């Protein structure tokens, strides 16, 4: 499931990423409730959360740059 989250986030398909995250979170929740969650599983989730956060911030920054460039280009037309 982690690979699906990364693929969706990496592709900028944030709706698919949201669905994958919901599935993954449910898997982890069930593991916690069933007392089968391991420290490694929780570390993997934490790392994926951090990776996703950085990736989304990067997409946001690139989108803002493009908007600013478009705005500046229109000012000089």
PyMOL Python script that loads the backbone (N, CA, C, O; Angstrom):
from pymol import cmd

cmd.read_pdbstr("""\
ATOM      1  N   UNK A   1       0.821  -1.192   0.000  1.00  0.00           N
ATOM      2  CA  UNK A   1       0.000   0.000   0.000  1.00  0.00           C
ATOM      3  C   UNK A   1       0.868   1.260   0.000  1.00  0.00           C
ATOM      4  O   UNK A   1       0.503   2.262  -0.615  1.00  0.00           O
ATOM      5  N   UNK A   2       2.023   1.216   0.690  1.00  0.00           N
ATOM      6  CA  UNK A   2       2.893   2.385   0.719  1.00  0.00           C
ATOM      7  C   UNK A   2       3.312   2.784  -0.692  1.00  0.00           C
ATOM      8  O   UNK A   2       3.396   3.970  -1.009  1.00  0.00           O
ATOM      9  N   UNK A   3       3.573   1.788  -1.535  1.00  0.00           N
ATOM     10  CA  UNK A   3       3.999   2.074  -2.910  1.00  0.00           C
ATOM     11  C   UNK A   3       2.888   2.774  -3.684  1.00  0.00           C
ATOM     12  O   UNK A   3       3.158   3.655  -4.500  1.00  0.00           O
ATOM     13  N   UNK A   4       1.640   2.385  -3.432  1.00  0.00           N
ATOM     14  CA  UNK A   4       0.506   3.031  -4.113  1.00  0.00           C
ATOM     15  C   UNK A   4       0.365   4.480  -3.674  1.00  0.00           C
ATOM     16  O   UNK A   4       0.074   5.357  -4.487  1.00  0.00           O
ATOM     17  N   UNK A   5       0.571   4.727  -2.385  1.00  0.00           N
ATOM     18  CA  UNK A   5       0.520   6.105  -1.877  1.00  0.00           C
ATOM     19  C   UNK A   5       1.609   6.923  -2.556  1.00  0.00           C
ATOM     20  O   UNK A   5       1.346   8.013  -3.064  1.00  0.00           O
ATOM     21  N   UNK A   6       2.829   6.400  -2.564  1.00  0.00           N
ATOM     22  CA  UNK A   6       3.943   7.135  -3.166  1.00  0.00           C
ATOM     23  C   UNK A   6       3.716   7.375  -4.650  1.00  0.00           C
ATOM     24  O   UNK A   6       4.000   8.463  -5.152  1.00  0.00           O
ATOM     25  N   UNK A   7       3.208   6.377  -5.354  1.00  0.00           N
ATOM     26  CA  UNK A   7       2.973   6.535  -6.790  1.00  0.00           C
ATOM     27  C   UNK A   7       1.931   7.615  -7.052  1.00  0.00           C
ATOM     28  O   UNK A   7       2.107   8.445  -7.943  1.00  0.00           O
ATOM     29  N   UNK A   8       0.861   7.609  -6.290  1.00  0.00           N
ATOM     30  CA  UNK A   8      -0.200   8.606  -6.498  1.00  0.00           C
ATOM     31  C   UNK A   8       0.288  10.007  -6.147  1.00  0.00           C
ATOM     32  O   UNK A   8       0.054  10.953  -6.899  1.00  0.00           O
ATOM     33  N   UNK A   9       0.957  10.143  -5.020  1.00  0.00           N
ATOM     34  CA  UNK A   9       1.478  11.464  -4.626  1.00  0.00           C
ATOM     35  C   UNK A   9       2.514  11.922  -5.634  1.00  0.00           C
ATOM     36  O   UNK A   9       2.493  13.073  -6.069  1.00  0.00           O
ATOM     37  N   UNK A  10       3.423  11.028  -6.010  1.00  0.00           N
ATOM     38  CA  UNK A  10       4.474  11.385  -6.965  1.00  0.00           C
ATOM     39  C   UNK A  10       3.943  11.806  -8.318  1.00  0.00           C
ATOM     40  O   UNK A  10       4.555  12.619  -9.011  1.00  0.00           O
ATOM     41  N   UNK A  11       2.792  11.246  -8.694  1.00  0.00           N
ATOM     42  CA  UNK A  11       2.172  11.601  -9.976  1.00  0.00           C
ATOM     43  C   UNK A  11       1.319  12.862  -9.865  1.00  0.00           C
ATOM     44  O   UNK A  11       0.816  13.371 -10.867  1.00  0.00           O
ATOM     45  N   UNK A  12       1.162  13.356  -8.650  1.00  0.00           N
ATOM     46  CA  UNK A  12       0.322  14.541  -8.465  1.00  0.00           C
ATOM     47  C   UNK A  12      -1.160  14.214  -8.494  1.00  0.00           C
ATOM     48  O   UNK A  12      -1.988  15.117  -8.617  1.00  0.00           O
ATOM     49  N   UNK A  13      -1.510  12.941  -8.384  1.00  0.00           N
ATOM     50  CA  UNK A  13      -2.909  12.515  -8.375  1.00  0.00           C
ATOM     51  C   UNK A  13      -3.371  12.487  -6.923  1.00  0.00           C
ATOM     52  O   UNK A  13      -3.405  11.431  -6.290  1.00  0.00           O
ATOM     53  N   UNK A  14      -3.720  13.642  -6.414  1.00  0.00           N
ATOM     54  CA  UNK A  14      -3.990  13.774  -4.995  1.00  0.00           C
ATOM     55  C   UNK A  14      -5.301  13.137  -4.578  1.00  0.00           C
ATOM     56  O   UNK A  14      -5.449  12.753  -3.417  1.00  0.00           O
ATOM     57  N   UNK A  15      -6.248  13.014  -5.476  1.00  0.00           N
ATOM     58  CA  UNK A  15      -7.482  12.300  -5.144  1.00  0.00           C
ATOM     59  C   UNK A  15      -7.186  10.817  -4.957  1.00  0.00           C
ATOM     60  O   UNK A  15      -7.664  10.208  -4.000  1.00  0.00           O
ATOM     61  N   UNK A  16      -6.412  10.237  -5.850  1.00  0.00           N
ATOM     62  CA  UNK A  16      -6.017   8.828  -5.694  1.00  0.00           C
ATOM     63  C   UNK A  16      -5.163   8.658  -4.442  1.00  0.00           C
ATOM     64  O   UNK A  16      -5.301   7.666  -3.726  1.00  0.00           O
ATOM     65  N   UNK A  17      -4.286   9.616  -4.175  1.00  0.00           N
ATOM     66  CA  UNK A  17      -3.446   9.553  -2.978  1.00  0.00           C
ATOM     67  C   UNK A  17      -4.306   9.570  -1.720  1.00  0.00           C
ATOM     68  O   UNK A  17      -4.033   8.839  -0.769  1.00  0.00           O
ATOM     69  N   UNK A  18      -5.329  10.390  -1.713  1.00  0.00           N
ATOM     70  CA  UNK A  18      -6.232  10.450  -0.554  1.00  0.00           C
ATOM     71  C   UNK A  18      -6.900   9.096  -0.329  1.00  0.00           C
ATOM     72  O   UNK A  18      -6.975   8.615   0.801  1.00  0.00           O
ATOM     73  N   UNK A  19      -7.386   8.484  -1.410  1.00  0.00           N
ATOM     74  CA  UNK A  19      -8.023   7.169  -1.279  1.00  0.00           C
ATOM     75  C   UNK A  19      -7.026   6.120  -0.774  1.00  0.00           C
ATOM     76  O   UNK A  19      -7.357   5.309   0.091  1.00  0.00           O
ATOM     77  N   UNK A  20      -5.813   6.140  -1.315  1.00  0.00           N
ATOM     78  CA  UNK A  20      -4.783   5.188  -0.871  1.00  0.00           C
ATOM     79  C   UNK A  20      -4.445   5.407   0.595  1.00  0.00           C
ATOM     80  O   UNK A  20      -4.293   4.449   1.353  1.00  0.00           O
ATOM     81  N   UNK A  21      -4.326   6.683   0.997  1.00  0.00           N
ATOM     82  CA  UNK A  21      -4.026   6.982   2.393  1.00  0.00           C
ATOM     83  C   UNK A  21      -5.138   6.466   3.300  1.00  0.00           C
ATOM     84  O   UNK A  21      -4.862   5.931   4.373  1.00  0.00           O
ATOM     85  N   UNK A  22      -6.386   6.623   2.880  1.00  0.00           N
ATOM     86  CA  UNK A  22      -7.494   6.141   3.699  1.00  0.00           C
ATOM     87  C   UNK A  22      -7.414   4.624   3.880  1.00  0.00           C
ATOM     88  O   UNK A  22      -7.625   4.114   4.981  1.00  0.00           O
ATOM     89  N   UNK A  23      -7.107   3.906   2.796  1.00  0.00           N
ATOM     90  CA  UNK A  23      -6.965   2.449   2.889  1.00  0.00           C
ATOM     91  C   UNK A  23      -5.798   2.073   3.806  1.00  0.00           C
ATOM     92  O   UNK A  23      -5.927   1.202   4.666  1.00  0.00           O
ATOM     93  N   UNK A  24      -4.689   2.725   3.615  1.00  0.00           N
ATOM     94  CA  UNK A  24      -3.497   2.433   4.403  1.00  0.00           C
ATOM     95  C   UNK A  24      -3.745   2.739   5.877  1.00  0.00           C
ATOM     96  O   UNK A  24      -3.374   1.947   6.743  1.00  0.00           O
ATOM     97  N   UNK A  25      -4.361   3.866   6.166  1.00  0.00           N
ATOM     98  CA  UNK A  25      -4.657   4.237   7.548  1.00  0.00           C
ATOM     99  C   UNK A  25      -5.591   3.216   8.193  1.00  0.00           C
ATOM    100  O   UNK A  25      -5.445   2.893   9.372  1.00  0.00           O
ATOM    101  N   UNK A  26      -6.542   2.714   7.427  1.00  0.00           N
ATOM    102  CA  UNK A  26      -7.446   1.701   7.946  1.00  0.00           C
ATOM    103  C   UNK A  26      -6.690   0.409   8.258  1.00  0.00           C
ATOM    104  O   UNK A  26      -6.941  -0.224   9.284  1.00  0.00           O
ATOM    105  N   UNK A  27      -5.772   0.018   7.383  1.00  0.00           N
ATOM    106  CA  UNK A  27      -4.956  -1.173   7.636  1.00  0.00           C
ATOM    107  C   UNK A  27      -4.162  -1.017   8.940  1.00  0.00           C
ATOM    108  O   UNK A  27      -4.110  -1.931   9.763  1.00  0.00           O
ATOM    109  N   UNK A  28      -3.560   0.135   9.107  1.00  0.00           N
ATOM    110  CA  UNK A  28      -2.752   0.369  10.312  1.00  0.00           C
ATOM    111  C   UNK A  28      -3.652   0.434  11.542  1.00  0.00           C
ATOM    112  O   UNK A  28      -3.301  -0.097  12.596  1.00  0.00           O
ATOM    113  N   UNK A  29      -4.798   1.075  11.415  1.00  0.00           N
ATOM    114  CA  UNK A  29      -5.738   1.148  12.537  1.00  0.00           C
ATOM    115  C   UNK A  29      -6.149  -0.251  12.991  1.00  0.00           C
ATOM    116  O   UNK A  29      -6.171  -0.545  14.186  1.00  0.00           O
ATOM    117  N   UNK A  30      -6.475  -1.108  12.023  1.00  0.00           N
ATOM    118  CA  UNK A  30      -6.871  -2.472  12.360  1.00  0.00           C
ATOM    119  C   UNK A  30      -5.721  -3.245  13.012  1.00  0.00           C
ATOM    120  O   UNK A  30      -5.939  -4.038  13.927  1.00  0.00           O
ATOM    121  N   UNK A  31      -4.507  -3.009  12.536  1.00  0.00           N
ATOM    122  CA  UNK A  31      -3.345  -3.668  13.137  1.00  0.00           C
ATOM    123  C   UNK A  31      -3.144  -3.195  14.577  1.00  0.00           C
ATOM    124  O   UNK A  31      -2.795  -3.985  15.455  1.00  0.00           O
ATOM    125  N   UNK A  32      -3.366  -1.914  14.808  1.00  0.00           N
ATOM    126  CA  UNK A  32      -3.236  -1.383  16.172  1.00  0.00           C
ATOM    127  C   UNK A  32      -4.318  -1.990  17.062  1.00  0.00           C
ATOM    128  O   UNK A  32      -4.038  -2.456  18.166  1.00  0.00           O
ATOM    129  N   UNK A  33      -5.556  -1.979  16.571  1.00  0.00           N
ATOM    130  CA  UNK A  33      -6.647  -2.547  17.363  1.00  0.00           C
ATOM    131  C   UNK A  33      -6.441  -4.037  17.622  1.00  0.00           C
ATOM    132  O   UNK A  33      -6.757  -4.533  18.703  1.00  0.00           O
ATOM    133  N   UNK A  34      -5.910  -4.747  16.630  1.00  0.00           N
ATOM    134  CA  UNK A  34      -5.677  -6.175  16.776  1.00  0.00           C
ATOM    135  C   UNK A  34      -4.384  -6.507  17.490  1.00  0.00           C
ATOM    136  O   UNK A  34      -4.031  -7.674  17.663  1.00  0.00           O
ATOM    137  N   UNK A  35      -3.694  -5.476  17.895  1.00  0.00           N
ATOM    138  CA  UNK A  35      -2.425  -5.617  18.612  1.00  0.00           C
ATOM    139  C   UNK A  35      -1.363  -6.361  17.798  1.00  0.00           C
ATOM    140  O   UNK A  35      -0.509  -7.060  18.343  1.00  0.00           O
ATOM    141  N   UNK A  36      -1.447  -6.184  16.459  1.00  0.00           N
ATOM    142  CA  UNK A  36      -0.440  -6.792  15.586  1.00  0.00           C
ATOM    143  C   UNK A  36       0.499  -5.754  14.985  1.00  0.00           C
ATOM    144  O   UNK A  36       1.443  -6.094  14.272  1.00  0.00           O
ATOM    145  N   UNK A  37       0.232  -4.489  15.279  1.00  0.00           N
ATOM    146  CA  UNK A  37       1.098  -3.421  14.766  1.00  0.00           C
ATOM    147  C   UNK A  37       2.473  -3.526  15.413  1.00  0.00           C
ATOM    148  O   UNK A  37       2.595  -3.780  16.611  1.00  0.00           O
ATOM    149  N   UNK A  38       3.493  -3.327  14.606  1.00  0.00           N
ATOM    150  CA  UNK A  38       4.859  -3.370  15.116  1.00  0.00           C
ATOM    151  C   UNK A  38       5.440  -1.964  15.113  1.00  0.00           C
ATOM    152  O   UNK A  38       4.944  -1.087  14.406  1.00  0.00           O
ATOM    153  N   UNK A  39       6.479  -1.748  15.892  1.00  0.00           N
ATOM    154  CA  UNK A  39       7.147  -0.446  15.837  1.00  0.00           C
ATOM    155  C   UNK A  39       7.626  -0.122  14.420  1.00  0.00           C
ATOM    156  O   UNK A  39       7.591   1.035  14.001  1.00  0.00           O
ATOM    157  N   UNK A  40       8.068  -1.131  13.691  1.00  0.00           N
ATOM    158  CA  UNK A  40       8.538  -0.914  12.316  1.00  0.00           C
ATOM    159  C   UNK A  40       7.397  -0.424  11.423  1.00  0.00           C
ATOM    160  O   UNK A  40       7.584   0.470  10.598  1.00  0.00           O
ATOM    161  N   UNK A  41       6.202  -1.022  11.598  1.00  0.00           N
ATOM    162  CA  UNK A  41       5.034  -0.612  10.812  1.00  0.00           C
ATOM    163  C   UNK A  41       4.708   0.853  11.078  1.00  0.00           C
ATOM    164  O   UNK A  41       4.430   1.613  10.150  1.00  0.00           O
ATOM    165  N   UNK A  42       4.743   1.239  12.338  1.00  0.00           N
ATOM    166  CA  UNK A  42       4.438   2.622  12.686  1.00  0.00           C
ATOM    167  C   UNK A  42       5.534   3.570  12.197  1.00  0.00           C
ATOM    168  O   UNK A  42       5.236   4.690  11.783  1.00  0.00           O
ATOM    169  N   UNK A  43       6.784   3.143  12.239  1.00  0.00           N
ATOM    170  CA  UNK A  43       7.880   3.952  11.693  1.00  0.00           C
ATOM    171  C   UNK A  43       7.717   4.148  10.195  1.00  0.00           C
ATOM    172  O   UNK A  43       7.936   5.245   9.681  1.00  0.00           O
ATOM    173  N   UNK A  44       7.328   3.072   9.484  1.00  0.00           N
ATOM    174  CA  UNK A  44       7.111   3.182   8.036  1.00  0.00           C
ATOM    175  C   UNK A  44       6.012   4.185   7.731  1.00  0.00           C
ATOM    176  O   UNK A  44       6.123   4.981   6.798  1.00  0.00           O
ATOM    177  N   UNK A  45       4.946   4.140   8.527  1.00  0.00           N
ATOM    178  CA  UNK A  45       3.851   5.077   8.295  1.00  0.00           C
ATOM    179  C   UNK A  45       4.313   6.506   8.557  1.00  0.00           C
ATOM    180  O   UNK A  45       4.019   7.412   7.778  1.00  0.00           O
ATOM    181  N   UNK A  46       5.035   6.703   9.652  1.00  0.00           N
ATOM    182  CA  UNK A  46       5.535   8.047   9.969  1.00  0.00           C
ATOM    183  C   UNK A  46       6.426   8.566   8.850  1.00  0.00           C
ATOM    184  O   UNK A  46       6.315   9.727   8.459  1.00  0.00           O
ATOM    185  N   UNK A  47       7.306   7.717   8.333  1.00  0.00           N
ATOM    186  CA  UNK A  47       8.194   8.123   7.243  1.00  0.00           C
ATOM    187  C   UNK A  47       7.404   8.458   5.983  1.00  0.00           C
ATOM    188  O   UNK A  47       7.737   9.405   5.271  1.00  0.00           O
ATOM    189  N   UNK A  48       6.355   7.679   5.706  1.00  0.00           N
ATOM    190  CA  UNK A  48       5.538   7.955   4.525  1.00  0.00           C
ATOM    191  C   UNK A  48       4.753   9.255   4.690  1.00  0.00           C
ATOM    192  O   UNK A  48       4.579  10.004   3.728  1.00  0.00           O
ATOM    193  N   UNK A  49       4.286   9.520   5.897  1.00  0.00           N
ATOM    194  CA  UNK A  49       3.608  10.798   6.162  1.00  0.00           C
ATOM    195  C   UNK A  49       4.568  11.949   5.884  1.00  0.00           C
ATOM    196  O   UNK A  49       4.200  12.918   5.221  1.00  0.00           O
ATOM    197  N   UNK A  50       5.780  11.847   6.380  1.00  0.00           N
ATOM    198  CA  UNK A  50       6.762  12.917   6.178  1.00  0.00           C
ATOM    199  C   UNK A  50       7.124  13.067   4.706  1.00  0.00           C
ATOM    200  O   UNK A  50       7.207  14.187   4.201  1.00  0.00           O
ATOM    201  N   UNK A  51       7.338  11.952   4.015  1.00  0.00           N
ATOM    202  CA  UNK A  51       7.663  12.007   2.592  1.00  0.00           C
ATOM    203  C   UNK A  51       6.513  12.658   1.819  1.00  0.00           C
ATOM    204  O   UNK A  51       6.736  13.503   0.952  1.00  0.00           O
ATOM    205  N   UNK A  52       5.282  12.254   2.143  1.00  0.00           N
ATOM    206  CA  UNK A  52       4.113  12.818   1.455  1.00  0.00           C
ATOM    207  C   UNK A  52       4.002  14.312   1.710  1.00  0.00           C
ATOM    208  O   UNK A  52       3.702  15.079   0.795  1.00  0.00           O
ATOM    209  N   UNK A  53       4.241  14.727   2.942  1.00  0.00           N
ATOM    210  CA  UNK A  53       4.169  16.149   3.280  1.00  0.00           C
ATOM    211  C   UNK A  53       5.154  16.962   2.451  1.00  0.00           C
ATOM    212  O   UNK A  53       4.809  18.009   1.903  1.00  0.00           O
ATOM    213  N   UNK A  54       6.372  16.472   2.369  1.00  0.00           N
ATOM    214  CA  UNK A  54       7.398  17.183   1.592  1.00  0.00           C
ATOM    215  C   UNK A  54       7.038  17.205   0.113  1.00  0.00           C
ATOM    216  O   UNK A  54       7.197  18.230  -0.550  1.00  0.00           O
ATOM    217  N   UNK A  55       6.555  16.084  -0.406  1.00  0.00           N
ATOM    218  CA  UNK A  55       6.178  16.020  -1.826  1.00  0.00           C
ATOM    219  C   UNK A  55       5.045  16.993  -2.134  1.00  0.00           C
ATOM    220  O   UNK A  55       5.087  17.689  -3.148  1.00  0.00           O
ATOM    221  N   UNK A  56       4.035  17.048  -1.273  1.00  0.00           N
ATOM    222  CA  UNK A  56       2.909  17.953  -1.497  1.00  0.00           C
ATOM    223  C   UNK A  56       3.360  19.407  -1.400  1.00  0.00           C
ATOM    224  O   UNK A  56       2.935  20.244  -2.196  1.00  0.00           O
ATOM    225  N   UNK A  57       4.211  19.709  -0.436  1.00  0.00           N
ATOM    226  CA  UNK A  57       4.734  21.080  -0.347  1.00  0.00           C
ATOM    227  C   UNK A  57       5.509  21.458  -1.598  1.00  0.00           C
ATOM    228  O   UNK A  57       5.438  22.599  -2.054  1.00  0.00           O
ATOM    229  N   UNK A  58       6.248  20.507  -2.154  1.00  0.00           N
ATOM    230  CA  UNK A  58       6.996  20.756  -3.381  1.00  0.00           C
ATOM    231  C   UNK A  58       6.045  21.023  -4.550  1.00  0.00           C
ATOM    232  O   UNK A  58       6.251  21.963  -5.318  1.00  0.00           O
ATOM    233  N   UNK A  59       5.011  20.203  -4.685  1.00  0.00           N
ATOM    234  CA  UNK A  59       4.019  20.428  -5.745  1.00  0.00           C
ATOM    235  C   UNK A  59       3.382  21.796  -5.591  1.00  0.00           C
ATOM    236  O   UNK A  59       3.200  22.519  -6.571  1.00  0.00           O
ATOM    237  N   UNK A  60       3.043  22.149  -4.361  1.00  0.00           N
ATOM    238  CA  UNK A  60       2.423  23.446  -4.101  1.00  0.00           C
ATOM    239  C   UNK A  60       3.340  24.594  -4.480  1.00  0.00           C
ATOM    240  O   UNK A  60       2.901  25.572  -5.086  1.00  0.00           O
ATOM    241  N   UNK A  61       4.611  24.477  -4.126  1.00  0.00           N
ATOM    242  CA  UNK A  61       5.578  25.534  -4.444  1.00  0.00           C
ATOM    243  C   UNK A  61       5.749  25.671  -5.953  1.00  0.00           C
ATOM    244  O   UNK A  61       5.820  26.786  -6.469  1.00  0.00           O
ATOM    245  N   UNK A  62       5.815  24.553  -6.661  1.00  0.00           N
ATOM    246  CA  UNK A  62       5.952  24.608  -8.119  1.00  0.00           C
ATOM    247  C   UNK A  62       4.710  25.229  -8.761  1.00  0.00           C
ATOM    248  O   UNK A  62       4.818  26.011  -9.705  1.00  0.00           O
ATOM    249  N   UNK A  63       3.542  24.878  -8.246  1.00  0.00           N
ATOM    250  CA  UNK A  63       2.309  25.468  -8.779  1.00  0.00           C
ATOM    251  C   UNK A  63       2.282  26.972  -8.537  1.00  0.00           C
ATOM    252  O   UNK A  63       1.879  27.733  -9.417  1.00  0.00           O
ATOM    253  N   UNK A  64       2.702  27.400  -7.366  1.00  0.00           N
ATOM    254  CA  UNK A  64       2.743  28.834  -7.054  1.00  0.00           C
ATOM    255  C   UNK A  64       3.732  29.550  -7.964  1.00  0.00           C
ATOM    256  O   UNK A  64       3.455  30.655  -8.431  1.00  0.00           O
ATOM    257  N   UNK A  65       4.880  28.936  -8.219  1.00  0.00           N
ATOM    258  CA  UNK A  65       5.861  29.528  -9.131  1.00  0.00           C
ATOM    259  C   UNK A  65       5.279  29.699 -10.528  1.00  0.00           C
ATOM    260  O   UNK A  65       5.455  30.738 -11.163  1.00  0.00           O
ATOM    261  N   UNK A  66       4.585  28.670 -10.997  1.00  0.00           N
ATOM    262  CA  UNK A  66       3.984  28.757 -12.340  1.00  0.00           C
ATOM    263  C   UNK A  66       2.948  29.872 -12.400  1.00  0.00           C
ATOM    264  O   UNK A  66       2.887  30.618 -13.378  1.00  0.00           O
ATOM    265  N   UNK A  67       2.135  29.983 -11.356  1.00  0.00           N
ATOM    266  CA  UNK A  67       1.138  31.050 -11.327  1.00  0.00           C
ATOM    267  C   UNK A  67       1.815  32.416 -11.318  1.00  0.00           C
ATOM    268  O   UNK A  67       1.380  33.330 -12.019  1.00  0.00           O
ATOM    269  N   UNK A  68       2.868  32.557 -10.534  1.00  0.00           N
ATOM    270  CA  UNK A  68       3.591  33.830 -10.485  1.00  0.00           C
ATOM    271  C   UNK A  68       4.225  34.159 -11.827  1.00  0.00           C
ATOM    272  O   UNK A  68       4.205  35.314 -12.253  1.00  0.00           O
ATOM    273  N   UNK A  69       4.787  33.159 -12.499  1.00  0.00           N
ATOM    274  CA  UNK A  69       5.377  33.377 -13.815  1.00  0.00           C
ATOM    275  C   UNK A  69       4.324  33.789 -14.830  1.00  0.00           C
ATOM    276  O   UNK A  69       4.544  34.693 -15.636  1.00  0.00           O
ATOM    277  N   UNK A  70       3.176  33.119 -14.783  1.00  0.00           N
ATOM    278  CA  UNK A  70       2.081  33.484 -15.692  1.00  0.00           C
ATOM    279  C   UNK A  70       1.610  34.904 -15.429  1.00  0.00           C
ATOM    280  O   UNK A  70       1.358  35.666 -16.363  1.00  0.00           O
ATOM    281  N   UNK A  71       1.493  35.254 -14.174  1.00  0.00           N
ATOM    282  CA  UNK A  71       1.057  36.597 -13.798  1.00  0.00           C
ATOM    283  C   UNK A  71       2.070  37.637 -14.285  1.00  0.00           C
ATOM    284  O   UNK A  71       1.688  38.668 -14.840  1.00  0.00           O
ATOM    285  N   UNK A  72       3.335  37.369 -14.079  1.00  0.00           N
ATOM    286  CA  UNK A  72       4.373  38.307 -14.528  1.00  0.00           C
ATOM    287  C   UNK A  72       4.396  38.413 -16.044  1.00  0.00           C
ATOM    288  O   UNK A  72       4.564  39.507 -16.583  1.00  0.00           O
ATOM    289  N   UNK A  73       4.232  37.303 -16.732  1.00  0.00           N
ATOM    290  CA  UNK A  73       4.243  37.330 -18.201  1.00  0.00           C
ATOM    291  C   UNK A  73       3.077  38.146 -18.729  1.00  0.00           C
ATOM    292  O   UNK A  73       3.233  38.863 -19.717  1.00  0.00           O
ATOM    293  N   UNK A  74       1.905  38.057 -18.096  1.00  0.00           N
ATOM    294  CA  UNK A  74       0.755  38.829 -18.539  1.00  0.00           C
ATOM    295  C   UNK A  74       0.977  40.325 -18.311  1.00  0.00           C
ATOM    296  O   UNK A  74       0.446  41.146 -19.059  1.00  0.00           O
ATOM    297  N   UNK A  75       1.743  40.683 -17.303  1.00  0.00           N
ATOM    298  CA  UNK A  75       2.015  42.091 -17.007  1.00  0.00           C
ATOM    299  C   UNK A  75       2.847  42.735 -18.101  1.00  0.00           C
ATOM    300  O   UNK A  75       2.777  43.949 -18.293  1.00  0.00           O
ATOM    301  N   UNK A  76       3.634  41.945 -18.823  1.00  0.00           N
ATOM    302  CA  UNK A  76       4.511  42.490 -19.857  1.00  0.00           C
ATOM    303  C   UNK A  76       3.956  42.294 -21.251  1.00  0.00           C
ATOM    304  O   UNK A  76       4.673  42.528 -22.224  1.00  0.00           O
ATOM    305  N   UNK A  77       2.746  41.888 -21.386  1.00  0.00           N
ATOM    306  CA  UNK A  77       2.136  41.723 -22.731  1.00  0.00           C
ATOM    307  C   UNK A  77       1.529  42.995 -23.196  1.00  0.00           C
ATOM    308  O   UNK A  77       0.975  43.050 -24.294  1.00  0.00           O
TER     309      UNK A  77
END
""", "prot")
cmd.dss("prot")
cmd.show_as("cartoon", "prot")
cmd.util.cbc("prot")
cmd.orient("prot")
